[in-house]
Amino acid sequence: MPRLSVWFIRCSFIYLFLGFTLGGIILANKGYPFAPWVWSLLPAHMEFLLLGWMVQLTMGVAFWILPRFRSGPPRGNIDLVWSAFVILNTGIVMVAVQPFISMTWLTQTGRILETISVLLFVFALWQRVKAIEV
Amino acid sequence: MPLLTRTFIKTALVYFMLALLLGILLSLHVSNSLFPVYIHLLVFGWLTQLIFGVVYWMFPKYSNQLPRGREALSWFTYGTLNIGLILRAIAEPLQASQASNLFGVLLVLSAILQWLSGVAFVANTWQRVKEK
């Protein structure tokens, strides 16, 4: 497994832990309401689990396992995918913290960063989706 | 494919079917309090459980003696995930419609079990994510 996939996948595990922790607090609060502010954790819960866990795990495994190139760098432009990794995680954190610091621009900027990240990732991996013999 | 992976994936497929059936009920406006259950059957019971099963099967070996880590810990993940999710699917709509101490306790128990499933999965898989 390449180093970049290790980073993607271990980060996804961290988000899995954080997302499950926030989800557990929200669900427990439904059973025994102890703090109304718990509901403000919901955007972070969803962001951590959908983008942080599932999307990031998928990106890490795809970078690892898709067919490699026979000539040049075997997994294509690695710098581009490293950029996608950094930008994705910046975006996730911005969206997740927004409810706590009341800067609405954080959510929009975070979503834009997440989209840029995915575009970079798609651009970098597009040519690796191919028949093995090609 | 190891037994645990087959169990994870087949259980995930059952949740997939249940979630879509529940989606039909939701479209008929049977009960809006079922929406959180519908979402969690899909993303937790189906997608996350499918991922857990495939990761257990296909990720790099932990060691020659324990290629897939501690199997008992992975069965613990399976058990806590599913008991926690079933408790939630029962107690969450009931708590929304007729709140009681019993349903409250079941929801807290469900929250703890689901959290433990994630912790156990990460604990058993972390070291399998490694450079060649």
Boltz contact constraints between the chains, C-beta under 6 A:
constraints:
  - contact:
      token1: [A, 1]
      token2: [B, 60]
      max_distance: 6.0
  - contact:
      token1: [A, 1]
      token2: [B, 132]
      max_distance: 6.0
  - contact:
      token1: [A, 3]
      token2: [B, 131]
      max_distance: 6.0
  - contact:
      token1: [A, 6]
      token2: [B, 129]
      max_distance: 6.0
  - contact:
      token1: [A, 6]
      token2: [B, 131]
      max_distance: 6.0
  - contact:
      token1: [A, 9]
      token2: [B, 129]
      max_distance: 6.0
  - contact:
      token1: [A, 10]
      token2: [B, 129]
      max_distance: 6.0
  - contact:
      token1: [A, 13]
      token2: [B, 122]
      max_distance: 6.0
  - contact:
      token1: [A, 16]
      token2: [B, 118]
      max_distance: 6.0
  - contact:
      token1: [A, 17]
      token2: [B, 122]
      max_distance: 6.0
  - contact:
      token1: [A, 20]
      token2: [B, 115]
      max_distance: 6.0
  - contact:
      token1: [A, 20]
      token2: [B, 118]
      max_distance: 6.0
  - contact:
      token1: [A, 24]
      token2: [B, 111]
      max_distance: 6.0
  - contact:
      token1: [A, 24]
      token2: [B, 115]
      max_distance: 6.0
  - contact:
      token1: [A, 27]
      token2: [B, 107]
      max_distance: 6.0
  - contact:
      token1: [A, 27]
      token2: [B, 111]
      max_distance: 6.0
  - contact:
      token1: [A, 28]
      token2: [B, 108]
      max_distance: 6.0
  - contact:
      token1: [A, 28]
      token2: [B, 111]
      max_distance: 6.0
  - contact:
      token1: [A, 30]
      token2: [B, 107]
      max_distance: 6.0
  - contact:
      token1: [A, 31]
      token2: [B, 104]
      max_distance: 6.0
  - contact:
      token1: [A, 31]
      token2: [B, 107]
      max_distance: 6.0
  - contact:
      token1: [A, 31]
      token2: [B, 108]
      max_distance: 6.0
  - contact:
      token1: [A, 32]
      token2: [B, 104]
      max_distance: 6.0
